[in-house]
């Protein structure tokens, strides 16, 4: 048997998108600390609800890899409920191997409520406390590690030990909320073992404890923690990459693919997973950056994180009509 190309590890959930019509966005001086505001104690009308199954950073990455022609599987936990069964069905529809999806009796599969207003969203989250355990797995070519619950610290130790025993397995790390809050020291072995690390600017600031938005500094300081390739996304401003795999470290800026978003949930996951998938396919980092902007753009044209994920053929179609400046620019 050939090894799985990408094994994604992380929590799975269902997102219920509640489209709001009557709300306001407030921010303080400097346009920071945005607040979504509605009348307290009132009946707030909503426009629609759309339920999206089997999502979450790692689930999205597994589907993204599958759409790009890779063999992918997902190690995650669900409860023994109808929601969990429907998440399994959705993964299978997307050709994701579910061998490592563990069902835990008496638990509820994660279910999140997404307050969708304008092109952005505020997510109400609740993570079930699962009994995380790596167990026995067949070594994949890549492990894609992302968001897990607050009780998963020992699980990260297991993953780090597995990677130490299996040096041929490459690690992609897209940290979630708990992994960022845990701090670098507790996940030191994960950072040191990472081949490619992806986060956004605000997450990089939190990880490093810096207020500066100097991308050159943020990229370098994340790389000092261990990752060989660092990607930091900056929303509409594009993304930045830093590659220290050879003696001549290279930095790039990558603009966004021109578009008008409808709903942006999953855009970051699409960006991250597409770059990792491109590398797993033997593409260069520069090629991966070009692919990633297109897949991320496509996701924002639909509700939810997976509907807009593209095949290689579709990405190539967008590349053929891309603007001349849509390419990595060396810094």
C-alpha positions as a LaTeX table, in Angstrom:
\begin{tabular}{lrrr}
\hline
Residue & $x$ (\AA) & $y$ (\AA) & $z$ (\AA) \\
\hline
Unk1 & 0.00 & 0.00 & 0.00 \\
Unk2 & 1.19 & 3.49 & $-0.81$ \\
Unk3 & 1.41 & 5.83 & 2.17 \\
Unk4 & $-1.30$ & 8.47 & 2.52 \\
Unk5 & $-0.12$ & 11.78 & 1.09 \\
Unk6 & $-1.62$ & 13.93 & 3.85 \\
Unk7 & $-3.02$ & 12.93 & 7.23 \\
Unk8 & $-4.82$ & 15.91 & 8.76 \\
Unk9 & $-5.17$ & 15.93 & 12.54 \\
Unk10 & $-7.63$ & 18.22 & 14.30 \\
Unk11 & $-11.18$ & 18.80 & 15.44 \\
Unk12 & $-14.19$ & 18.56 & 13.17 \\
Unk13 & $-17.45$ & 20.47 & 13.46 \\
Unk14 & $-20.67$ & 21.46 & 11.78 \\
Unk15 & $-21.15$ & 25.16 & 11.02 \\
Unk16 & $-24.65$ & 26.63 & 10.97 \\
Unk17 & $-24.43$ & 29.92 & 9.07 \\
Unk18 & $-27.01$ & 32.42 & 10.31 \\
Unk19 & $-27.15$ & 35.34 & 7.87 \\
Unk20 & $-27.91$ & 38.55 & 9.72 \\
Unk21 & $-29.59$ & 41.51 & 8.11 \\
Unk22 & $-29.95$ & 43.89 & 11.05 \\
Unk23 & $-26.68$ & 44.43 & 12.89 \\
Unk24 & $-23.92$ & 47.00 & 13.16 \\
Unk25 & $-20.15$ & 46.83 & 13.34 \\
Unk26 & $-18.49$ & 49.24 & 15.75 \\
Unk27 & $-14.79$ & 49.83 & 16.27 \\
Unk28 & $-12.66$ & 52.06 & 18.47 \\
Unk29 & $-10.14$ & 54.66 & 17.36 \\
Unk30 & $-7.58$ & 53.12 & 15.04 \\
Unk31 & $-10.09$ & 50.62 & 13.66 \\
Unk32 & $-9.17$ & 47.89 & 16.12 \\
Unk33 & $-11.34$ & 45.74 & 18.39 \\
Unk34 & $-14.31$ & 45.50 & 16.06 \\
Unk35 & $-17.63$ & 44.64 & 17.74 \\
Unk36 & $-20.70$ & 43.08 & 16.14 \\
Unk37 & $-23.67$ & 44.83 & 17.76 \\
Unk38 & $-27.35$ & 43.96 & 18.00 \\
Unk39 & $-30.14$ & 45.20 & 20.24 \\
Unk40 & $-29.99$ & 43.42 & 23.58 \\
Unk41 & $-33.20$ & 41.71 & 24.66 \\
Unk42 & $-34.79$ & 42.04 & 21.23 \\
Unk43 & $-36.00$ & 39.59 & 18.64 \\
Unk44 & $-33.38$ & 39.84 & 15.90 \\
Unk45 & $-34.56$ & 38.82 & 12.42 \\
Unk46 & $-32.22$ & 36.73 & 10.31 \\
Unk47 & $-32.26$ & 36.20 & 6.56 \\
Unk48 & $-31.33$ & 32.52 & 6.21 \\
Unk49 & $-29.59$ & 29.51 & 7.75 \\
Unk50 & $-27.23$ & 27.18 & 5.92 \\
Unk51 & $-25.78$ & 24.11 & 7.65 \\
Unk52 & $-22.31$ & 23.00 & 6.52 \\
Unk53 & $-21.05$ & 19.60 & 7.73 \\
Unk54 & $-17.57$ & 18.22 & 8.36 \\
Unk55 & $-15.62$ & 21.46 & 8.57 \\
Unk56 & $-12.84$ & 22.80 & 10.78 \\
Unk57 & $-9.23$ & 23.64 & 9.89 \\
Unk58 & $-8.01$ & 20.06 & 9.53 \\
Unk59 & $-11.20$ & 18.71 & 7.94 \\
Unk60 & $-11.01$ & 21.54 & 5.41 \\
Unk61 & $-7.38$ & 20.69 & 4.70 \\
Unk62 & $-8.22$ & 17.03 & 4.09 \\
Unk63 & $-10.94$ & 17.97 & 1.59 \\
Unk64 & $-8.66$ & 20.53 & $-0.07$ \\
Unk65 & $-5.94$ & 17.91 & $-0.56$ \\
Unk66 & $-8.44$ & 15.42 & $-1.96$ \\
Unk67 & $-9.81$ & 17.96 & $-4.49$ \\
Unk68 & $-6.21$ & 18.54 & $-5.63$ \\
Unk69 & $-5.76$ & 14.84 & $-6.39$ \\
Unk70 & $-3.89$ & 13.72 & $-3.27$ \\
Unk71 & $-4.79$ & 10.82 & $-1.03$ \\
Unk72 & $-5.93$ & 12.32 & 2.26 \\
Unk73 & $-7.23$ & 11.10 & 5.57 \\
Unk74 & $-8.44$ & 12.75 & 8.76 \\
Unk75 & $-7.72$ & 11.86 & 12.38 \\
Unk76 & $-10.49$ & 13.41 & 14.42 \\
Unk77 & $-13.13$ & 12.66 & 17.03 \\
Unk78 & $-16.91$ & 12.70 & 16.76 \\
Unk79 & $-19.73$ & 11.80 & 19.10 \\
Unk80 & $-22.18$ & 8.95 & 18.64 \\
Unk81 & $-24.89$ & 11.27 & 17.36 \\
Unk82 & $-26.63$ & 12.06 & 14.08 \\
Unk83 & $-24.42$ & 15.09 & 13.53 \\
Unk84 & $-21.34$ & 12.85 & 13.69 \\
Unk85 & $-22.83$ & 10.38 & 11.21 \\
Unk86 & $-23.57$ & 13.19 & 8.77 \\
Unk87 & $-20.03$ & 14.54 & 9.13 \\
Unk88 & $-18.69$ & 11.07 & 8.24 \\
Unk89 & $-20.93$ & 10.91 & 5.19 \\
Unk90 & $-19.71$ & 14.33 & 4.05 \\
Unk91 & $-16.06$ & 13.31 & 4.37 \\
Unk92 & $-16.70$ & 10.18 & 2.32 \\
Unk93 & $-18.43$ & 12.22 & $-0.38$ \\
Unk94 & $-15.21$ & 14.21 & $-0.65$ \\
Unk95 & $-13.02$ & 11.08 & $-0.92$ \\
Unk96 & $-11.39$ & 11.59 & 2.47 \\
Unk97 & $-10.26$ & 8.37 & 4.17 \\
Unk98 & $-12.15$ & 8.04 & 7.50 \\
Unk99 & $-10.08$ & 5.16 & 8.96 \\
Unk100 & $-8.83$ & 7.41 & 11.77 \\
Unk101 & $-12.13$ & 9.12 & 12.59 \\
Unk102 & $-12.87$ & 7.94 & 16.14 \\
Unk103 & $-16.39$ & 7.83 & 17.55 \\
Unk104 & $-16.60$ & 8.41 & 21.30 \\
Unk105 & $-19.70$ & 7.11 & 23.08 \\
Unk106 & $-21.73$ & 9.57 & 25.10 \\
Unk107 & $-20.16$ & 12.62 & 23.45 \\
Unk108 & $-21.63$ & 15.23 & 21.12 \\
Unk109 & $-20.00$ & 16.09 & 17.81 \\
Unk110 & $-18.89$ & 19.73 & 17.75 \\
Unk111 & $-21.50$ & 22.16 & 16.43 \\
Unk112 & $-20.79$ & 25.86 & 15.89 \\
Unk113 & $-23.05$ & 28.80 & 15.10 \\
Unk114 & $-21.72$ & 31.31 & 12.57 \\
Unk115 & $-23.17$ & 34.82 & 12.73 \\
Unk116 & $-22.66$ & 35.94 & 9.13 \\
Unk117 & $-22.83$ & 39.67 & 8.57 \\
Unk118 & $-21.63$ & 41.41 & 5.42 \\
Unk119 & $-18.61$ & 39.38 & 4.15 \\
Unk120 & $-17.30$ & 38.30 & 7.54 \\
Unk121 & $-18.42$ & 36.16 & 10.44 \\
Unk122 & $-18.39$ & 35.79 & 14.21 \\
Unk123 & $-18.39$ & 32.15 & 15.33 \\
Unk124 & $-19.95$ & 30.81 & 18.53 \\
Unk125 & $-17.84$ & 27.75 & 19.40 \\
Unk126 & $-18.07$ & 24.90 & 21.89 \\
Unk127 & $-15.50$ & 22.12 & 21.84 \\
Unk128 & $-16.46$ & 18.71 & 23.22 \\
Unk129 & $-13.85$ & 17.21 & 25.57 \\
Unk130 & $-12.65$ & 14.15 & 23.66 \\
Unk131 & $-10.11$ & 11.58 & 24.82 \\
Unk132 & $-7.37$ & 12.40 & 22.32 \\
Unk133 & $-4.99$ & 9.55 & 21.55 \\
Unk134 & $-2.79$ & 9.10 & 18.49 \\
Unk135 & $-3.00$ & 5.33 & 18.62 \\
Unk136 & $-1.50$ & 3.26 & 15.82 \\
Unk137 & $-1.27$ & 4.98 & 12.44 \\
Unk138 & 0.44 & 4.12 & 9.18 \\
Unk139 & 3.09 & 6.74 & 8.45 \\
Unk140 & 1.82 & 9.31 & 5.92 \\
Unk141 & 4.06 & 11.51 & 3.79 \\
Unk142 & 2.73 & 14.60 & 5.56 \\
Unk143 & 0.91 & 15.31 & 8.82 \\
Unk144 & $-1.21$ & 18.48 & 8.75 \\
Unk145 & $-1.79$ & 19.58 & 12.35 \\
Unk146 & $-4.31$ & 22.23 & 13.27 \\
Unk147 & $-7.01$ & 23.23 & 15.75 \\
Unk148 & $-7.70$ & 20.94 & 18.73 \\
Unk149 & $-9.51$ & 21.32 & 22.05 \\
Unk150 & $-8.03$ & 22.70 & 25.27 \\
Unk151 & $-7.41$ & 19.25 & 26.76 \\
Unk152 & $-5.13$ & 18.15 & 23.91 \\
Unk153 & $-1.69$ & 19.08 & 25.29 \\
Unk154 & $-0.70$ & 15.46 & 26.00 \\
Unk155 & $-1.90$ & 14.59 & 22.50 \\
Unk156 & 0.61 & 17.06 & 21.08 \\
Unk157 & 3.34 & 15.30 & 23.07 \\
Unk158 & 2.31 & 12.02 & 21.43 \\
Unk159 & 2.44 & 13.61 & 17.99 \\
Unk160 & 5.90 & 15.07 & 18.67 \\
Unk161 & 7.16 & 11.68 & 19.83 \\
Unk162 & 5.71 & 10.01 & 16.74 \\
Unk163 & 7.45 & 12.52 & 14.48 \\
Unk164 & 10.73 & 11.93 & 16.28 \\
Unk165 & 10.44 & 8.19 & 15.59 \\
Unk166 & 9.37 & 8.79 & 11.97 \\
Unk167 & 11.75 & 11.45 & 10.59 \\
Unk168 & 10.58 & 10.86 & 7.02 \\
Unk169 & 7.13 & 12.29 & 7.84 \\
Unk170 & 6.89 & 16.02 & 7.15 \\
Unk171 & 4.82 & 18.28 & 9.40 \\
Unk172 & 2.62 & 21.22 & 8.39 \\
Unk173 & 1.40 & 23.27 & 11.36 \\
Unk174 & $-1.51$ & 25.71 & 11.16 \\
Unk175 & $-2.14$ & 26.53 & 14.82 \\
Unk176 & $-5.63$ & 26.97 & 16.19 \\
Unk177 & $-6.79$ & 29.05 & 19.14 \\
Unk178 & $-5.73$ & 26.64 & 21.89 \\
Unk179 & $-2.38$ & 25.91 & 20.28 \\
Unk180 & $-1.63$ & 29.63 & 20.14 \\
Unk181 & $-2.77$ & 30.21 & 23.72 \\
Unk182 & $-0.64$ & 27.30 & 24.96 \\
Unk183 & 2.48 & 29.24 & 24.12 \\
Unk184 & 5.60 & 28.29 & 22.22 \\
Unk185 & 7.35 & 26.60 & 25.14 \\
Unk186 & 4.71 & 23.90 & 25.63 \\
Unk187 & 4.71 & 23.10 & 21.91 \\
Unk188 & 8.44 & 23.60 & 21.41 \\
Unk189 & 9.01 & 20.17 & 19.86 \\
Unk190 & 6.16 & 20.72 & 17.41 \\
Unk191 & 7.59 & 24.05 & 16.25 \\
Unk192 & 11.09 & 22.60 & 15.90 \\
Unk193 & 9.82 & 19.71 & 13.80 \\
Unk194 & 7.65 & 21.81 & 11.47 \\
Unk195 & 8.41 & 21.86 & 7.75 \\
Unk196 & 5.87 & 24.58 & 6.94 \\
Unk197 & 4.05 & 26.88 & 9.34 \\
Unk198 & 1.03 & 29.01 & 8.39 \\
Unk199 & $-0.85$ & 31.68 & 10.34 \\
Unk200 & $-2.17$ & 35.22 & 9.90 \\
Unk201 & $-0.53$ & 38.44 & 11.08 \\
Unk202 & $-2.58$ & 38.75 & 14.27 \\
Unk203 & $-1.83$ & 35.14 & 15.20 \\
Unk204 & 1.88 & 35.67 & 14.59 \\
Unk205 & 1.80 & 38.68 & 16.93 \\
Unk206 & 0.13 & 36.61 & 19.65 \\
Unk207 & 2.55 & 33.70 & 19.25 \\
Unk208 & 5.58 & 35.99 & 19.48 \\
Unk209 & 4.15 & 38.44 & 22.01 \\
Unk210 & 4.83 & 41.35 & 19.65 \\
Unk211 & 2.70 & 44.34 & 18.69 \\
Unk212 & 4.77 & 45.10 & 15.61 \\
Unk213 & 3.30 & 44.37 & 12.18 \\
Unk214 & 6.76 & 44.31 & 10.59 \\
Unk215 & 6.34 & 41.23 & 8.41 \\
Unk216 & 10.06 & 40.70 & 7.92 \\
Unk217 & 10.52 & 40.51 & 11.70 \\
Unk218 & 7.49 & 38.28 & 12.24 \\
Unk219 & 8.58 & 35.85 & 9.51 \\
Unk220 & 12.13 & 35.65 & 10.83 \\
Unk221 & 11.11 & 35.23 & 14.47 \\
Unk222 & 8.66 & 32.42 & 13.67 \\
Unk223 & 11.41 & 30.70 & 11.65 \\
Unk224 & 13.75 & 30.94 & 14.65 \\
Unk225 & 11.29 & 28.69 & 16.51 \\
Unk226 & 12.03 & 25.90 & 14.03 \\
Unk227 & 9.84 & 25.95 & 10.91 \\
Unk228 & 11.72 & 25.75 & 7.59 \\
Unk229 & 9.00 & 27.61 & 5.68 \\
Unk230 & 6.85 & 30.33 & 7.24 \\
Unk231 & 3.71 & 31.74 & 5.62 \\
Unk232 & 1.93 & 34.73 & 7.17 \\
Unk233 & $-1.31$ & 35.86 & 5.57 \\
Unk234 & $-2.59$ & 39.43 & 5.82 \\
Unk235 & $-6.13$ & 39.35 & 4.45 \\
Unk236 & $-6.75$ & 41.64 & 1.49 \\
Unk237 & $-3.14$ & 42.81 & 1.74 \\
Unk238 & $-1.84$ & 39.45 & 0.49 \\
Unk239 & 0.60 & 37.01 & 2.09 \\
Unk240 & 4.28 & 36.73 & 2.93 \\
Unk241 & 6.57 & 33.72 & 2.78 \\
Unk242 & 10.01 & 32.96 & 4.22 \\
Unk243 & 11.97 & 29.87 & 3.16 \\
Unk244 & 15.18 & 28.82 & 4.94 \\
Unk245 & 15.57 & 25.41 & 3.34 \\
Unk246 & 18.73 & 26.41 & 1.51 \\
Unk247 & 21.70 & 28.57 & 2.43 \\
Unk248 & 20.17 & 31.61 & 0.75 \\
Unk249 & 17.00 & 32.36 & 2.70 \\
Unk250 & 14.27 & 33.71 & 0.45 \\
Unk251 & 11.34 & 36.01 & 1.27 \\
Unk252 & 8.33 & 36.72 & $-0.94$ \\
Unk253 & 5.24 & 38.87 & $-1.02$ \\
Unk254 & 2.22 & 37.34 & $-2.76$ \\
Unk255 & $-0.74$ & 39.58 & $-3.75$ \\
Unk256 & $-4.32$ & 38.32 & $-3.62$ \\
Unk257 & $-6.15$ & 37.11 & $-6.70$ \\
Unk258 & $-8.57$ & 39.94 & $-7.60$ \\
Unk259 & $-12.08$ & 39.21 & $-6.35$ \\
Unk260 & $-15.09$ & 40.43 & $-4.39$ \\
Unk261 & $-15.84$ & 38.05 & $-1.49$ \\
Unk262 & $-19.29$ & 36.83 & $-0.56$ \\
Unk263 & $-18.34$ & 35.11 & 2.71 \\
Unk264 & $-14.78$ & 34.56 & 3.95 \\
Unk265 & $-14.99$ & 31.55 & 6.26 \\
Unk266 & $-12.27$ & 29.04 & 5.36 \\
Unk267 & $-10.21$ & 31.37 & 3.18 \\
Unk268 & $-7.18$ & 30.97 & 5.46 \\
Unk269 & $-7.60$ & 27.20 & 5.59 \\
Unk270 & $-7.76$ & 27.06 & 1.80 \\
Unk271 & $-4.60$ & 29.16 & 1.53 \\
Unk272 & $-2.66$ & 27.04 & 4.01 \\
Unk273 & $-3.79$ & 23.64 & 2.79 \\
Unk274 & $-3.25$ & 24.48 & $-0.87$ \\
Unk275 & 0.38 & 25.42 & $-0.30$ \\
Unk276 & 0.97 & 22.21 & 1.65 \\
Unk277 & $-0.78$ & 20.16 & $-1.04$ \\
Unk278 & 1.32 & 21.82 & $-3.76$ \\
Unk279 & 4.52 & 20.94 & $-1.90$ \\
Unk280 & 3.25 & 17.36 & $-1.43$ \\
Unk281 & 2.74 & 17.22 & $-5.21$ \\
Unk282 & 6.35 & 18.25 & $-5.78$ \\
Unk283 & 5.59 & 21.85 & $-6.73$ \\
Unk284 & 7.80 & 24.77 & $-5.71$ \\
Unk285 & 6.82 & 27.18 & $-2.97$ \\
Unk286 & 6.30 & 29.90 & $-5.58$ \\
Unk287 & 3.84 & 27.67 & $-7.45$ \\
Unk288 & 2.10 & 26.85 & $-4.19$ \\
Unk289 & 1.63 & 30.54 & $-3.40$ \\
Unk290 & $-0.01$ & 31.15 & $-6.76$ \\
Unk291 & $-2.32$ & 28.17 & $-6.32$ \\
Unk292 & $-3.19$ & 29.18 & $-2.76$ \\
Unk293 & $-4.44$ & 32.65 & $-3.64$ \\
Unk294 & $-6.77$ & 31.21 & $-6.25$ \\
Unk295 & $-8.21$ & 28.48 & $-4.03$ \\
Unk296 & $-8.68$ & 30.98 & $-1.21$ \\
Unk297 & $-10.43$ & 33.39 & $-3.55$ \\
Unk298 & $-12.74$ & 30.65 & $-4.80$ \\
Unk299 & $-13.77$ & 29.66 & $-1.27$ \\
Unk300 & $-14.93$ & 33.23 & $-0.56$ \\
Unk301 & $-17.42$ & 32.99 & $-3.43$ \\
Unk302 & $-19.54$ & 30.46 & $-1.50$ \\
Unk303 & $-20.97$ & 29.95 & 1.97 \\
Unk304 & $-18.74$ & 27.71 & 4.08 \\
Unk305 & $-15.17$ & 26.55 & 3.89 \\
Unk306 & $-15.31$ & 23.72 & 1.35 \\
Unk307 & $-17.80$ & 24.36 & $-1.45$ \\
Unk308 & $-15.36$ & 26.55 & $-3.37$ \\
Unk309 & $-12.28$ & 24.31 & $-3.09$ \\
Unk310 & $-10.92$ & 23.66 & $-6.57$ \\
Unk311 & $-9.24$ & 20.95 & $-8.60$ \\
Unk312 & $-5.84$ & 21.49 & $-10.20$ \\
Unk313 & $-7.54$ & 21.91 & $-13.59$ \\
Unk314 & $-9.74$ & 24.73 & $-12.30$ \\
Unk315 & $-6.78$ & 26.43 & $-10.63$ \\
Unk316 & $-4.89$ & 26.28 & $-13.91$ \\
Unk317 & $-7.85$ & 27.94 & $-15.66$ \\
Unk318 & $-7.68$ & 30.87 & $-13.23$ \\
Unk319 & $-3.90$ & 31.05 & $-13.59$ \\
Unk320 & $-4.26$ & 31.37 & $-17.35$ \\
Unk321 & $-6.27$ & 34.57 & $-16.95$ \\
Unk322 & $-4.46$ & 35.97 & $-13.91$ \\
Unk323 & $-3.15$ & 39.57 & $-13.95$ \\
Unk324 & 0.52 & 39.97 & $-14.83$ \\
Unk325 & 1.40 & 40.98 & $-11.27$ \\
Unk326 & $-0.19$ & 37.85 & $-9.78$ \\
Unk327 & 3.08 & 36.16 & $-8.85$ \\
Unk328 & 5.43 & 35.97 & $-5.86$ \\
Unk329 & 7.58 & 39.06 & $-5.55$ \\
Unk330 & 10.96 & 38.68 & $-3.87$ \\
Unk331 & 11.57 & 40.95 & $-0.91$ \\
\hline
\end{tabular}
